[in-house]
Amino acid sequence: MTRLLTIACICGLVVACGDHTERGRRLQLVYDLDVDMAVADQASAMEHDLEAALAEEKIVATVKASALSAGALTVTSRDGANNAAIEKLVKATYGDTIESRACEVSAGPNSICFAITASRVGTIEKTALSRAVVLVRARLVASNVSDPTVVEKAGQIVVEFPENDPQGRSIQSLISRAGKLELKVVDDGSEYMKRLFAHVGSAGRNGEPTDPRAIQEEITAVVDAWRPQDGGPFRTDYYLVAHDREAFVPVERAHQLHCSANNVDNGRVRCTVSGRVVIESYLVELTATDPAFQVPDDRQIGYERVEPYPDAKDQRPYWRTYYLDRAVQLTGSAIANAEGSFDANTNRPIVLLDFDRSGTRVFGELTAQIVGKKLATILDGTIKNAPIIGGAIRGGRAAITMGGNDARRQEAERDELVTVLKTGALPSPLRESSSHVVP
């Protein structure tokens, strides 16, 4: 069960040693910090570190962080002959912060299983809370929120600002936005996506689906094709598309989709279902009936939300998939600066990213290796853009283009994103549990 650490944002409490001056009405927000996510992120980092350490020792083994139990790791060797050396290496690397645990039956006979210790988990919790306090404070200050105060008190974060702040409810989005940025390579032309494309079907001039379930869910299979600027081989990218739509769903499902459960009719509620959810559900059902469509461990399906052009017949926003290499090539930690600007060709709002010295080197080497392929910029689990890399980018600068067609909304999103990227990502997601005004 996910453990949640409560974070209260109380707008109106005067703190530190100042005078208790009357400041008017305040907005009170209460969030939960997903502690398990912070622990899982720590285990994921250990997974990559341990893989590198094993490679240095020339020990052939795979390392995998558990998706079911936060902080759990499984190391599987080819025949078990190196298990003693693996245990010695783990102990030397992590000491008392990790301990042995019983393996799941599915782990196999040549596996050794570990878990982050309870004491280390406690340290991760405290660190995550302290880090969240610092970031929330930095975000409010950077956004010129009037009269903000942010402190940690008894396992909570207490935040102050006037109820009549001109930024209003947008402050809530600023506080809770995770700000996790990742760059991953798109694996175009993969055999997996070719098979998925064929299964969904694409018939006639309009590429109509032929799979009955895809027809029912209005999922279409599309292919993108291009030739790199350097004249390299022709490339193809197969993907799925599904529009957002209105639907009547059970109340429990409405809560999962974050829809309002008002106006319940016979146990169901009208809800906007995103195309992403439609595709994700389709793939889950498909994999259950045909395990051959299980996405390999070293790959993942990414999603981008697209708003149609004003002259499009169907004005519903839609989601499209990308088949990604799961390995993260760069993260937001490599960003030295972020600033808002406009694309010189389209005049769309963009965020310009400047990488630090190490990030500049990695980005330059990466773009040189993947010329002709797409590189996805992923923010908080959603792809913002995935441009074709035309050549090595050595200057250490990249850009994120804002989606949508509402210019004012695009600029507001850009400015919020600049603030979030400058201050850094939250250690784990914040979930709002209540919001009300206090005197």
C-alpha positions in Angstrom: 0.0 0.0 0.0 1.3 3.5 -0.9 2.4 5.4 2.2 1.6 9.1 2.0 3.3 11.9 4.0 0.9 14.8 4.5 2.0 18.2 3.4 -0.3 21.1 4.5 -0.1 24.4 2.7 -1.8 26.9 5.1 -2.0 30.4 3.6 -2.4 32.7 6.5 -0.1 31.5 9.3 2.6 34.0 10.3 5.7 32.1 11.2 9.3 32.5 12.5 9.7 35.2 15.2 7.8 38.0 13.5 4.7 39.8 14.8 1.3 38.1 14.3 0.0 40.8 12.0 -3.4 40.7 10.5 -3.0 39.9 6.8 -6.5 39.1 5.7 -8.0 35.9 4.4 -5.8 33.1 3.1 -6.1 30.1 0.9 -5.4 26.8 2.7 -4.1 23.9 0.6 -3.4 20.4 1.8 -1.2 17.9 -0.2 0.0 14.4 0.2 3.6 13.6 -0.7 4.0 10.2 -2.3 6.8 8.8 -0.2 6.9 5.4 -2.0 7.7 7.3 -5.2 10.7 8.8 -3.7 11.9 5.4 -2.4 11.2 3.9 -5.8 13.3 6.6 -7.5 16.1 5.8 -5.1 15.9 2.1 -6.0 15.9 3.0 -9.7 19.1 5.1 -9.3 20.7 2.1 -7.4 19.6 -0.2 -10.3 21.6 1.9 -12.8 24.6 2.3 -10.4 24.7 -1.5 -9.7 24.5 -2.3 -13.4 27.6 -0.2 -14.0 29.4 -1.7 -11.0 28.8 -5.2 -12.2 29.9 -4.3 -15.7 33.2 -2.9 -14.3 33.8 -6.2 -12.4 32.9 -8.1 -15.7 30.0 -9.9 -13.9 27.2 -10.8 -16.2 23.9 -10.2 -14.5 20.7 -8.1 -14.8 19.4 -5.7 -12.2 15.8 -4.8 -11.9 13.9 -2.5 -9.5 10.6 -3.9 -8.5 7.4 -2.2 -9.9 5.3 -3.8 -7.1 7.4 -3.1 -4.0 9.1 0.3 -3.5 12.8 0.0 -2.7 13.1 -3.6 -3.8 15.9 -4.8 -6.2 16.5 -8.2 -7.9 19.8 -9.3 -9.4 19.8 -12.3 -11.7 23.0 -14.0 -12.9 23.3 -16.4 -15.7 23.9 -19.6 -13.7 24.3 -18.5 -10.1 28.0 -19.0 -10.1 28.7 -15.3 -9.4 26.1 -14.9 -6.7 28.7 -14.7 -3.9 30.6 -12.0 -5.7 27.4 -10.1 -6.4 26.4 -10.1 -2.7 29.9 -9.0 -1.7 29.7 -6.1 -4.3 26.3 -5.0 -3.1 27.4 -5.0 0.5 30.6 -3.0 -0.3 28.7 -0.5 -2.4 25.6 0.2 -0.2 26.6 -1.0 3.3 23.8 -0.9 5.8 21.4 1.0 3.6 20.4 -2.2 1.8 19.5 -5.7 3.1 18.7 -9.2 1.7 15.0 -10.1 1.2 13.1 -13.2 0.1 12.7 -13.4 -3.7 9.4 -13.7 -5.5 8.7 -17.1 -7.1 8.9 -15.4 -10.5 12.4 -14.1 -9.9 14.0 -17.5 -10.9 16.5 -19.8 -9.2 19.6 -17.7 -10.0 18.3 -14.4 -8.4 19.4 -12.5 -5.3 17.0 -10.0 -3.9 17.6 -6.9 -1.8 15.6 -4.1 -0.3 16.4 -0.6 1.0 16.4 -0.8 4.8 13.7 0.8 7.0 16.2 3.3 8.5 17.3 4.4 5.0 13.6 4.7 4.0 13.1 7.0 6.9 16.0 9.2 5.8 14.6 9.3 2.3 11.3 10.5 3.7 12.8 13.3 5.7 15.0 14.3 2.7 12.0 14.3 0.4 10.0 16.5 2.7 12.9 19.0 3.2 13.5 19.1 -0.5 9.8 19.7 -1.2 9.8 22.7 1.2 12.8 24.3 -0.5 11.3 23.9 -4.0 7.8 25.1 -3.1 9.4 28.2 -1.5 11.6 28.8 -4.5 8.7 28.5 -7.0 6.6 31.0 -5.1 9.4 33.5 -4.8 10.4 33.1 -8.5 6.8 33.6 -9.6 6.4 36.8 -7.5 3.7 35.4 -5.4 2.8 38.2 -2.9 3.9 37.8 0.7 4.7 34.1 0.7 6.0 32.2 3.7 7.0 28.5 3.5 8.1 26.5 6.5 8.2 22.8 7.6 6.3 22.1 10.8 5.6 18.7 12.3 5.9 16.8 9.1 3.9 19.4 7.2 4.7 22.2 4.8 3.0 25.5 5.8 2.6 28.1 3.0 1.2 31.6 3.2 0.0 34.0 0.6 -3.1 36.3 0.4 -6.3 34.9 -0.9 -6.6 37.8 -3.4 -3.2 37.2 -5.0 -3.6 38.1 -8.7 -2.3 34.6 -9.7 -5.1 33.0 -7.9 -5.6 29.3 -8.3 -2.7 29.0 -10.8 -0.5 28.9 -7.7 -1.8 25.4 -6.8 -0.6 24.1 -10.2 2.8 25.7 -9.6 3.1 24.1 -6.2 2.1 20.6 -7.2 3.8 20.3 -10.6 6.4 17.6 -10.4 8.7 19.2 -13.0 10.4 15.9 -13.9 12.2 16.3 -17.3 13.7 13.4 -19.3 15.1 13.0 -22.8 14.7 9.6 -24.4 15.3 8.3 -27.9 12.3 7.2 -30.1 12.8 3.7 -31.5 11.3 4.2 -34.9 10.7 1.3 -37.3 10.6 -1.3 -34.5 9.2 -4.7 -35.1 6.9 -4.4 -32.1 5.2 -1.3 -33.5 5.0 -2.9 -37.0 3.1 -5.8 -35.4 0.8 -3.5 -33.4 0.1 -1.4 -36.6 -0.8 -4.6 -38.5 -3.1 -5.8 -35.6 -5.0 -2.5 -35.4 -5.2 -2.3 -39.2 -5.2 0.6 -41.6 -7.6 0.1 -44.5 -8.7 2.4 -47.3 -7.6 6.0 -48.1 -8.4 7.1 -44.5 -6.6 4.3 -42.8 -9.6 2.9 -41.0 -8.9 0.3 -38.3 -9.9 -3.3 -38.9 -9.5 -4.8 -35.4 -13.1 -4.8 -33.8 -11.9 -3.5 -30.5 -9.9 -0.7 -32.1 -13.0 0.2 -34.2 -15.1 0.3 -31.0 -12.6 2.6 -29.2 -11.9 4.7 -32.3 -8.2 4.0 -32.3 -6.3 4.4 -35.5 -2.9 3.2 -36.6 -0.7 5.7 -38.4 2.7 5.7 -40.0 5.1 8.7 -40.2 7.9 8.6 -42.8 10.9 10.8 -43.5 14.4 10.8 -45.0 17.1 12.3 -42.9 18.8 15.6 -44.0 22.1 13.8 -44.5 20.5 11.5 -47.1 20.6 8.4 -44.8 18.2 5.5 -45.0 14.4 6.2 -45.2 12.8 6.0 -41.7 9.3 5.1 -40.5 7.5 5.6 -37.2 4.4 3.6 -36.5 2.0 4.9 -33.8 -1.5 4.9 -32.5 -4.0 7.8 -32.2 -7.1 8.2 -30.1 -9.2 11.4 -29.5 -10.5 12.7 -26.2 -14.2 11.9 -25.8 -17.2 12.3 -23.5 -18.4 9.0 -22.0 -20.6 7.7 -19.2 -18.4 5.7 -16.8 -18.9 4.0 -13.4 -18.3 6.4 -10.4 -15.1 4.5 -9.4 -13.7 4.9 -12.9 -14.6 8.6 -12.8 -12.5 9.0 -9.7 -9.6 7.3 -11.4 -9.9 9.7 -14.4 -10.2 12.7 -12.0 -13.7 13.5 -13.2 -16.2 15.2 -11.0 -18.6 12.6 -9.6 -21.6 15.0 -9.4 -24.8 14.3 -11.2 -24.5 10.5 -10.8 -27.1 8.7 -12.9 -27.7 5.0 -12.2 -24.2 4.5 -10.8 -22.5 6.2 -13.8 -21.2 9.8 -14.4 -20.5 11.8 -17.6 -16.7 12.1 -17.9 -14.1 13.3 -20.4 -11.9 10.3 -21.2 -8.5 11.2 -22.7 -7.3 9.4 -25.8 -4.3 8.4 -23.7 -6.5 6.4 -21.3 -8.3 4.8 -24.3 -5.0 3.6 -25.8 -3.5 2.5 -22.5 -6.7 0.4 -21.7 -6.6 -1.1 -25.2 -3.0 -2.2 -24.8 -3.7 -3.7 -21.4 -6.5 -5.8 -22.8 -4.5 -6.8 -25.9 -1.6 -7.9 -23.8 -3.9 -10.0 -21.6 -5.2 -11.9 -24.6 -1.9 -12.0 -26.5 1.3 -11.9 -24.4 3.3 -11.3 -27.6 2.2 -7.7 -27.3 3.8 -7.2 -23.9 6.2 -4.2 -24.3 9.8 -5.4 -23.7 11.5 -4.3 -20.4 13.9 -2.0 -22.2 11.2 -0.2 -24.1 8.1 1.8 -23.2 5.1 3.5 -24.8 5.2 7.3 -24.5 2.3 9.7 -25.1 1.9 13.2 -26.6 -1.2 15.3 -26.4 -2.0 17.2 -29.6 -4.5 19.9 -30.3 -5.8 20.0 -33.9 -5.2 23.0 -36.2 -8.1 25.5 -36.4 -9.1 24.4 -39.9 -9.2 20.7 -38.9 -12.7 19.0 -39.2 -12.4 17.2 -35.9 -11.5 19.7 -33.2 -11.2 17.2 -30.4 -7.7 17.0 -28.9 -6.0 13.7 -29.4 -3.1 11.6 -28.1 -0.5 9.8 -30.1 2.0 7.2 -29.0 5.8 6.9 -29.4 7.8 3.8 -28.9 10.7 4.8 -26.7 14.0 3.4 -25.5 13.4 3.3 -21.7 17.0 4.5 -20.9 17.0 8.1 -19.8 19.7 10.0 -21.8 19.4 13.3 -19.9 17.4 14.7 -17.0 16.4 18.1 -15.7 19.4 18.0 -13.3 21.6 18.8 -16.4 19.9 22.1 -17.0 21.9 25.2 -16.1 19.2 27.7 -17.2 15.7 27.9 -18.7 14.1 31.0 -20.3 10.9 31.8 -22.2 11.0 32.8 -25.8 9.2 32.4 -29.2 10.0 30.2 -32.1 11.4 32.4 -34.9 9.6 30.4 -37.6 6.2 29.7 -36.0 6.0 32.4 -33.3 4.9 29.7 -30.9 5.9 30.1 -27.2 9.0 28.0 -26.4 11.2 27.3 -23.4 14.9 27.5 -24.2 17.1 25.1 -22.2 20.8 25.6 -21.6 22.6 22.5 -20.3 25.5 22.6 -17.9 29.0 21.5 -19.0 28.4 17.8 -18.5 24.9 18.0 -20.0 26.3 19.9 -23.1 28.8 17.1 -23.7 26.2 14.3 -23.3 23.7 16.1 -25.4 26.2 16.7 -28.2 27.4 13.1 -28.2 23.8 11.8 -28.1 22.6 13.9 -31.0 25.6 12.9 -33.0 24.7 9.2 -32.5 21.0 9.5 -33.4 21.1 11.8 -36.5 17.9 11.1 -38.5 16.0 9.7 -35.4 13.6 11.5 -33.1 14.5 12.6 -29.5 11.5 12.9 -27.1 11.4 15.6 -24.4 9.2 14.2 -21.6 7.8 16.4 -18.9 6.0 14.7 -15.9 5.4 11.6 -17.9 4.0 13.3 -21.0 5.9 13.9 -24.2 6.1 17.7 -25.1 7.8 17.3 -28.4 9.9 14.7 -30.4 11.8 16.5 -33.2 13.9 14.7 -35.8 17.6 15.3 -35.1 19.2 16.7 -38.2 22.7 16.7 -36.9 24.9 16.9 -33.8 23.9 19.8 -31.5 27.1 20.9 -29.8 26.0 24.3 -28.3 24.3 22.8 -25.3 20.9 24.4 -26.1 17.5 22.7 -26.7 13.9 24.0 -26.9 10.5 22.8 -25.7 7.6 24.0 -27.8 4.3 24.6 -26.1 1.3 22.7 -27.3 -2.3 23.9 -28.0 -3.7 26.8 -30.0 -4.6 29.3 -27.3 -1.7 31.8 -27.4 -2.4 33.2 -23.9 -2.6 29.8 -22.4 0.6 28.7 -24.2 2.5 31.7 -22.8 1.2 31.0 -19.2 2.3 27.4 -19.5 5.6 28.4 -20.8 6.2 30.9 -17.9 5.2 28.3 -15.3 7.4 25.7 -16.9 10.4 28.1 -16.9 9.9 28.6 -13.1 9.6 24.8 -12.5 12.7 23.9 -14.5 14.8 26.6 -12.9 13.9 25.6 -9.4 14.1 21.8 -10.1 11.8 18.7 -9.9 9.9 17.7 -6.7 11.4 14.6 -5.1 8.0 12.9 -5.5 4.4 13.9 -6.6 2.2 16.0 -4.5 -1.5 15.1 -4.4 -4.0 17.8 -3.3 -6.4 16.5 -0.7 -8.3 19.7 0.3 -8.5 23.4 -0.5 -10.4 26.2 1.4 -10.2 29.8 2.5 -9.4 30.5 6.2 -9.7 33.9 8.0 
